[in-house]
Amino acid sequence: MAERAALAQHEFDRDDPNAALEFLKRTRSELRSLLRVRVWTDRFCVYDVNKDFFEVHGVGYPDEAIVPLLRAINTAFKPETIHQPTSQPYKEFKTGRRHPWAVDRVM
């Protein structure tokens, strides 16, 4: 079975990282419930339960800019270890991360 084509693609611009965040917000409604994210050294893909996906080129797990992008789609990952190299062709993470109530409050 052949690989499906991405529903949408975006080229990451290091001078304007907010454009990629806007792309993620805009294209999020085109997918069903998000299932996983695959992050290569030069791109990442966001998959839904139907295996449809969209793709952002020009940013990968070695880049600092990947952290806010993964957080924007509620990816469950460790920011302190995301940049470490791997022997696999990509890193895969589940989406749908939830935070406990009042996690942002200081007691």
N, C-alpha and C positions, 0 to 999 in steps of 0.2 A: 504494500500500500504506500502510495507516494505521500510525501509531506505536504500538508495543506499550505496555502499561501496565507500570509498575515492579513487580517482584516484592515489594519492600518499600520503605517510605519512613520517613524519620526527620526530625524538626524539630530543628535544631541549637539548643542552649541555651548562650548565652555564659557563663552562671553555672556550667555543668557540662559542659565540653568532653569529659570522659572518657566521658560517656554516648554520644557519637557514636563514639568508639573502640570501646566495647563493642558498639554496633550493628554496626559493620563486622566485628568478630570473629564475632559471632553469625550474621550473614547471609552471611558468606563461604562457608559450606558449602552454601548453596542454589544457588550458581553453579558452572559448569564452570571451566575454566582462564580466568583473567582476561586480557583482551585490551587494553582501553583505558579511559581515564578522560576524561570531558569535564567541564570546569570553566567555569561561567558566573559572572557577578558575584554571583549570589544562591543558587547551588546547584551540586552536582556529581553526576554519574552514573558508576557503575562498570559496565562491560559485560564479558560473557564471550564466548567464541567462538561461542555460539549467538545472540548479540545480546539475550540476557536481561540485565536490569540492575536495580540498586537505586539509590536516590536519597537524598541528604541535602540538605534545604532550609535556608536561613538562613545559609549560609557559602559564600563564593566566592573567586576568585583575589585580590581586593583585600585580603582578611582575613588577618591573621597566623596565625589558627587553622587555615588550610588546610594548612600545611606538615606538622604531625604526622599529619594525616589521610591525606595523600597518601603519606607515608612508611610508614604502617601497611599500605598495600596495595602496597608496593614499586613505586611510580610512578617512572619515570625523568624527572626534571625538575631544573631549577636553582633552588634556593631563593632565590638573590639576584635572579632576574628574574621569578619567578612573579607578583609583584604589579604588574608593569607593564601598563598598559592595552593593548588590542588593538582593531583595527578589525573583527575577526571577532566573531560572536555568542558564541563560546566558544573555549577553548583545549583542545587534545586532546593527551594524552600516552599512551605505551605503558606497560603494567605489566610486572612480571616482572624488575625491576631486580635485579641480582646484584652483590655486593661481593666483591673478591678476599679470599683467605684472610688473616687477621690484619690487616685494614684498621683495626681499632680499637686495635691495639697500637702503642705508641710505642717506637721503637728508640733 
